[in-house]
Amino acid sequence: MHPHQDRCVVPAADVFVVPDGIPPLRAALASNMETALNAVWDAQVSAGDRVLVVGFGIIGSLTARLLQAMPAVQVDIEELHPVRQQFARQMGFALADADDKGYDLAFHTSASSAGLQRCIDAVGFEGKVIEMSWYGDQPVTVHLGGTFHSQRKQIISAQVSHLPASRQSRWTYQRRKAVVFALLREAAFDQHITDTVRFEQLPALFDQIRQGDLSALCWGIAY
């Protein structure tokens, strides 16, 4: 979480040593993995749940991967970009049909009003929507008529900076980080970094991303 620079001074308590056996590029997923793990905790997923993940960027894909590993949990993906749809298929996920409904849970990571509305409409009675998107100063518009109140649906904010209330009495950020790196021992997570760029190329890459370039799931940075 520290700004990119060659040397820095940080409190020793803020440092977490990357365990042996985890490649540096995969270790770079740690912060995003913490976000995904926190959201899974917030959702209180149960064995056998039907789950929809809307948005298959780096956060959505890591969340889907964690859900995929849970007993009998069915994970469907909704993603508009054809390249990212292909990434989802390559990782073994099914793409949801536009009219699929009755999900127990929906995780929203697309940072769009349409994506959030899709999640609200997709969950069934007392279903939960886990909102993971960051909107900044972008306004969001959703329709809370229809089935939202009559079916007692919930929208839950997931934010990585705080541990869920159910864990705060026992868990620390260091313990959560240890779990994240235990998860990252799985080589399959290398699939989530689909391209690399050199540090000096980042300004041009950021311009491409702002113009809608979604040709990679996640870019690794070579310093």
Backbone hydrogen bonds in HBPLUS format (Angstrom, degrees):
<---DONOR---> <-ACCEPTOR-->    atom                        ^
c    i                          cat <-CA-CA->   ^        H-A-AA   ^      H-
h    n   atom  resd res      DA  || num        DHA   H-A  angle D-A-AA Bond
n    s   type  num  typ     dist DA aas  dist angle  dist       angle   num
A0014-ASP N   A0011-PRO O   2.93 MM   3  5.48 152.6  2.01 115.0 123.3     1
A0015-VAL N   A0012-ALA O   3.11 MM   3  5.40 163.1  2.14 111.3 116.7     2
A0027-ALA N   A0023-PRO O   2.92 MM   4  6.16 155.9  1.98 155.7 163.7     3
A0028-ALA N   A0024-PRO O   3.12 MM   4  6.36 130.0  2.39 141.0 152.2     4
A0028-ALA N   A0025-LEU O   3.22 MM   3  5.30 139.2  2.39  95.9 106.9     5
A0029-LEU N   A0026-ARG O   3.00 MM   3  5.67 166.0  2.02 119.0 123.5     6
A0030-ALA N   A0027-ALA O   3.05 MM   3  5.60 166.0  2.07 121.8 124.0     7
A0033-MET N   A0029-LEU O   2.82 MM   4  5.96 151.4  1.90 158.2 167.9     8
A0034-GLU N   A0030-ALA O   2.92 MM   4  6.23 146.3  2.03 149.2 157.8     9
A0035-THR N   A0031-SER O   3.25 MM   4  6.61 150.4  2.34 141.6 148.6    10
A0036-ALA N   A0032-ASN O   3.07 MM   4  6.43 157.0  2.13 146.9 152.5    11
A0037-LEU N   A0033-MET O   2.84 MM   4  6.06 164.0  1.86 154.1 158.5    12
A0038-ASN N   A0034-GLU O   2.91 MM   4  6.03 165.7  1.93 150.1 154.0    13
A0039-ALA N   A0035-THR O   3.12 MM   4  6.30 154.5  2.19 143.8 150.5    14
A0040-VAL N   A0036-ALA O   3.05 MM   4  6.36 153.9  2.12 149.3 156.1    15
A0041-TRP N   A0037-LEU O   3.01 MM   4  6.34 156.1  2.07 151.5 158.1    16
A0042-ASP N   A0038-ASN O   2.84 MM   4  6.15 159.4  1.88 148.9 155.0    17
A0043-ALA N   A0039-ALA O   2.93 MM   4  6.13 145.5  2.05 144.8 153.6    18
A0044-GLN N   A0040-VAL O   3.25 MM   4  6.39 132.5  2.49 138.3 148.9    19
A0044-GLN N   A0041-TRP O   3.13 MM   3  5.30 137.8  2.32 102.1 113.5    20
A0049-ASP N   A0046-SER O   3.18 MM   3  5.80 157.8  2.23 142.4 140.6    21
A0048-GLY N   A0071-PRO O   3.10 MM  23  6.54 142.8  2.25 147.5 151.9    22
A0074-GLN N   A0049-ASP O   2.94 MM  25  6.32 152.7  2.02 156.2 164.6    23
A0104-ASP N   A0050-ARG O   2.93 MM  54  5.42 142.0  2.08 137.0 148.4    24
A0105-LEU N   A0050-ARG O   3.35 MM  55  6.73 155.2  2.42 155.2 159.4    25
A0051-VAL N   A0074-GLN O   2.80 MM  23  5.97 163.2  1.83 169.5 175.1    26
A0076-ASP N   A0051-VAL O   2.92 MM  25  6.31 161.9  1.95 160.6 166.3    27
A0052-LEU N   A0105-LEU O   3.02 MM  53  6.42 155.7  2.09 142.1 149.1    28
A0107-PHE N   A0052-LEU O   2.79 MM  55  6.27 156.8  1.84 160.4 167.5    29
A0053-VAL N   A0076-ASP O   2.91 MM  23  6.28 158.4  1.96 160.5 167.3    30
A0078-GLU N   A0053-VAL O   2.92 MM  25  6.24 156.1  1.98 157.1 156.0    31
A0054-VAL N   A0107-PHE O   2.89 MM  53  6.21 166.2  1.91 170.4 175.1    32
A0109-THR N   A0054-VAL O   2.88 MM  55  5.99 166.0  1.90 172.1 172.7    33
A0055-GLY N   A0078-GLU O   2.82 MM  23  6.07 158.3  1.87 163.1 170.5    34
A0061-SER N   A0057-GLY O   2.87 MM   4  5.83 156.9  1.93 144.9 151.9    35
A0062-LEU N   A0058-ILE O   3.09 MM   4  6.11 159.5  2.13 141.4 146.6    36
A0063-THR N   A0059-ILE O   2.99 MM   4  6.12 161.5  2.02 150.6 156.3    37
A0064-ALA N   A0060-GLY O   2.91 MM   4  6.04 159.6  1.95 145.0 151.0    38
A0065-ARG N   A0061-SER O   2.94 MM   4  6.12 151.1  2.03 142.1 150.0    39
A0066-LEU N   A0062-LEU O   3.05 MM   4  6.34 158.1  2.10 149.4 154.0    40
A0067-LEU N   A0063-THR O   3.01 MM   4  6.28 162.0  2.04 152.4 157.6    41
A0068-GLN N   A0064-ALA O   2.81 MM   4  5.94 151.5  1.89 147.9 156.2    42
A0069-ALA N   A0066-LEU O   3.26 MM   3  5.44 137.1  2.46  98.7 109.4    43
A0070-MET N   A0067-LEU O   3.06 MM   3  5.41 162.9  2.09 112.6 118.2    44
A0073-VAL N   A0070-MET O   3.38 MM   3  5.77 175.9  2.38 126.1 125.1    45
A0077-ILE N   A0094-ALA O   2.88 MM  17  6.20 156.1  1.94 153.6 161.6    46
A0096-ALA N   A0077-ILE O   2.80 MM  19  5.55 164.1  1.82 140.8 145.2    47
A0085-GLN N   A0081-HIS O   2.93 MM   4  6.19 145.9  2.05 152.4 163.4    48
A0086-GLN N   A0082-PRO O   3.04 MM   4  6.29 149.8  2.13 143.1 150.0    49
A0087-PHE N   A0083-VAL O   3.07 MM   4  6.49 148.6  2.17 142.0 150.7    50
A0088-ALA N   A0084-ARG O   3.02 MM   4  6.24 157.1  2.07 144.3 149.6    51
A0089-ARG N   A0085-GLN O   3.02 MM   4  6.37 158.3  2.07 148.9 154.4    52
A0090-GLN N   A0086-GLN O   2.93 MM   4  6.16 160.7  1.97 151.8 157.1    53
A0091-MET N   A0087-PHE O   3.14 MM   4  6.40 136.1  2.34 141.9 152.7    54
A0091-MET N   A0088-ALA O   3.15 MM   3  5.24 132.4  2.39  97.2 109.8    55
A0093-PHE N   A0088-ALA O   3.04 MM   5  5.41 165.6  2.06 148.6 144.9    56
A0092-GLY N   A0089-ARG O   2.91 MM   3  5.11 161.0  1.95 110.3 115.3    57
A0100-ASP N   A0097-ASP O   3.05 MM   3  5.33 171.3  2.05 117.1 119.3    58
A0102-GLY N   A0122-ALA O   2.84 MM  20  5.99 108.9  2.35 135.0 154.1    59
A0103-TYR N   A0122-ALA O   3.02 MM  19  6.03 161.2  2.06 146.2 144.2    60
A0124-GLY N   A0103-TYR O   2.87 MM  21  5.54 157.0  1.93 148.7 147.7    61
A0128-LYS N   A0104-ASP O   3.25 MM  24  6.68 159.9  2.30 146.2 147.5    62
A0106-ALA N   A0128-LYS O   2.95 MM  22  6.44 142.8  2.09 154.8 162.3    63
A0130-ILE N   A0106-ALA O   2.75 MM  24  6.14 162.7  1.78 160.8 166.9    64
A0108-HIS N   A0130-ILE O   2.88 MM  22  6.13 170.3  1.89 157.9 159.5    65
A0132-MET N   A0108-HIS O   2.96 MM  24  5.73 158.6  2.01 154.5 161.2    66
A0116-LEU N   A0112-SER O   3.12 MM   4  6.41 160.0  2.16 149.9 154.6    67
A0117-GLN N   A0113-SER O   2.92 MM   4  6.13 160.6  1.95 151.5 157.2    68
A0118-ARG N   A0114-ALA O   2.93 MM   4  6.11 152.5  2.01 142.5 150.2    69
A0119-CYS N   A0115-GLY O   3.11 MM   4  6.41 152.8  2.19 143.7 150.1    70
A0120-ILE N   A0116-LEU O   3.03 MM   4  6.36 160.8  2.07 152.1 156.8    71
A0121-ASP N   A0117-GLN O   2.96 MM   4  6.18 164.3  1.98 154.6 158.5    72
A0122-ALA N   A0118-ARG O   2.90 MM   4  5.93 135.1  2.10 141.1 153.6    73
A0122-ALA N   A0119-CYS O   3.18 MM   3  5.02 126.7  2.48  91.2 105.2    74
A0123-VAL N   A0119-CYS O   3.29 MM   4  6.45 145.0  2.42 153.3 156.6    75
A0127-GLY N   A0124-GLY O   2.83 MM   3  5.05 145.5  1.95 139.9 133.0    76
A0126-GLU N   A0151-GLN O   2.66 MM  25  5.81 167.2  1.67 173.8 172.8    77
A0154-GLN N   A0127-GLY O   3.06 MM  27  6.46 158.0  2.11 158.0 164.0    78
A0129-VAL N   A0154-GLN O   2.77 MM  25  6.01 154.7  1.84 148.8 157.5    79
A0156-ILE N   A0129-VAL O   2.72 MM  27  6.01 170.6  1.73 172.5 175.5    80
A0131-GLU N   A0156-ILE O   2.80 MM  25  5.92 157.0  1.85 152.6 160.5    81
A0158-ALA N   A0131-GLU O   3.14 MM  27  5.97 170.4  2.15 151.6 148.6    82
A0138-GLN N   A0135-TYR O   3.00 MM   3  5.28 163.0  2.03 129.8 132.9    83
A0148-PHE N   A0145-GLY O   3.08 MM   3  5.83 156.7  2.14 148.7 145.7    84
A0151-GLN N   A0147-THR O   2.93 MM   4  5.40 149.1  2.02 137.7 142.5    85
A0153-LYS N   A0148-PHE O   3.07 MM   5  5.38 164.8  2.09 161.4 164.8    86
A0152-ARG N   A0149-HIS O   3.03 MM   3  4.93 164.3  2.06 105.7 109.8    87
A0162-HIS N   A0159-GLN O   3.49 MM   3  6.46 176.1  2.49 124.7 125.8    88
A0167-ARG N   A0164-PRO O   2.90 MM   3  5.57 164.2  1.93 123.1 128.5    89
A0170-ARG N   A0167-ARG O   3.02 MM   3  5.64 154.8  2.09 119.6 127.1    90
A0171-TRP N   A0167-ARG O   2.80 MM   4  5.55 167.4  1.82 176.3 175.9    91
A0176-ARG N   A0172-THR O   3.05 MM   4  6.40 159.0  2.09 149.4 155.0    92
A0177-LYS N   A0173-TYR O   2.91 MM   4  6.14 154.7  1.98 144.6 151.7    93
A0178-ALA N   A0174-GLN O   2.97 MM   4  6.22 149.7  2.06 144.4 152.1    94
A0179-VAL N   A0175-ARG O   3.13 MM   4  6.46 151.7  2.22 146.6 153.3    95
A0180-VAL N   A0176-ARG O   2.99 MM   4  6.31 156.3  2.05 149.8 156.5    96
A0181-PHE N   A0177-LYS O   3.05 MM   4  6.38 159.0  2.10 151.7 155.7    97
A0182-ALA N   A0178-ALA O   3.00 MM   4  6.23 141.1  2.16 139.4 150.6    98
A0182-ALA N   A0179-VAL O   3.12 MM   3  4.95 120.6  2.49  91.0 106.5    99
A0183-LEU N   A0179-VAL O   2.94 MM   4  6.26 152.3  2.02 151.2 158.1   100
A0184-LEU N   A0180-VAL O   2.96 MM   4  6.27 147.5  2.07 142.3 152.1   101
A0185-ARG N   A0182-ALA O   3.36 MM   3  5.55 161.8  2.40 103.0 107.3   102
A0186-GLU N   A0183-LEU O   3.17 MM   3  6.13 170.9  2.18 124.6 127.3   103
A0189-PHE N   A0186-GLU O   3.21 MM   3  6.22 170.2  2.22 127.2 129.2   104
A0190-ASP N   A0187-ALA O   2.95 MM   3  5.74 167.6  1.96 124.5 128.7   105
A0191-GLN N   A0188-ALA O   3.10 MM   3  5.86 160.3  2.14 118.3 123.1   106
A0192-HIS N   A0189-PHE O   3.07 MM   3  5.58 160.6  2.11 113.4 119.2   107
A0193-ILE N   A0190-ASP O   3.31 MM   3  5.85 160.8  2.35 114.1 118.8   108
A0194-THR N   A0218-CYS O   3.06 MM  24  5.77 124.7  2.38 138.7 153.1   109
A0220-GLY N   A0195-ASP O   2.74 MM  25  6.21 159.8  1.78 148.3 152.1   110
A0197-VAL N   A0220-GLY O   2.86 MM  23  6.32 151.3  1.94 160.0 166.2   111
A0222-ALA N   A0197-VAL O   2.76 MM  25  5.98 165.2  1.78 154.7 158.6   112
A0201-GLN N   A0198-ARG O   2.85 MM   3  5.36 152.8  1.92 116.2 125.4   113
A0199-PHE N   A0222-ALA O   2.98 MM  23  5.85 146.0  2.10 155.8 148.9   114
A0202-LEU N   A0199-PHE O   3.12 MM   3  5.54 167.7  2.13 116.2 119.7   115
A0205-LEU N   A0201-GLN O   3.08 MM   4  6.35 156.8  2.13 151.2 158.5   116
A0206-PHE N   A0202-LEU O   2.80 MM   4  6.00 166.0  1.82 166.7 168.5   117
A0207-ASP N   A0203-PRO O   3.15 MM   4  6.38 151.5  2.23 141.2 148.4   118
A0208-GLN N   A0204-ALA O   3.04 MM   4  6.37 151.2  2.12 144.4 152.1   119
A0208-GLN N   A0205-LEU O   2.98 MM   3  4.98 113.2  2.45  95.0 111.3   120
A0209-ILE N   A0205-LEU O   2.88 MM   4  6.22 157.0  1.93 156.0 162.5   121
A0210-ARG N   A0206-PHE O   2.96 MM   4  6.18 160.6  2.00 149.0 153.8   122
A0211-GLN N   A0207-ASP O   3.16 MM   4  6.36 134.5  2.38 136.9 148.5   123
A0211-GLN N   A0208-GLN O   3.09 MM   3  5.10 129.8  2.36  94.3 108.0   124
A0213-ASP N   A0208-GLN O   2.96 MM   5  5.35 157.9  2.01 138.0 138.0   125
A0212-GLY N   A0209-ILE O   2.88 MM   3  5.07 160.4  1.92 110.7 114.7   126
